[in-house]
Amino acid sequence: MPLIPTECSSQLHLFGKLDNREIMADFNGGSLTSGGGLLLIKQVDEHFQLTQCFANCFSDLRNPKRIQHSLSDLIAQRIYGIAQGCEDLLDHDFLRHEPLFNIAVGRLDSAS
């Protein structure tokens, strides 16, 4: 059986910025993650404002003085978690320590 040649990409892929830090991906090794597709999902979400539109369908009855995370952020966290294969909220405890997931939900302080 003949070997199929591998086409390696040395191209750097940019995914915008978070708190003035560039988010980029390459295929040179280093820190690896299986959740790289999450950055693409985030870009599609931001472009079409899917989670924001979905969040606008709800009335947020929480006390505004006590809100740490917007309804849109909570919905994005849930949707991105499901996209990562985490079906229930117990898995989100694991995801909160995952740097790429934190970047996707805009939490750079947890992703460093």
Order of alpha helices (4+ residues) and beta strands (2+ residues): beta-beta-alpha-alpha-alpha-alpha-alpha-alpha
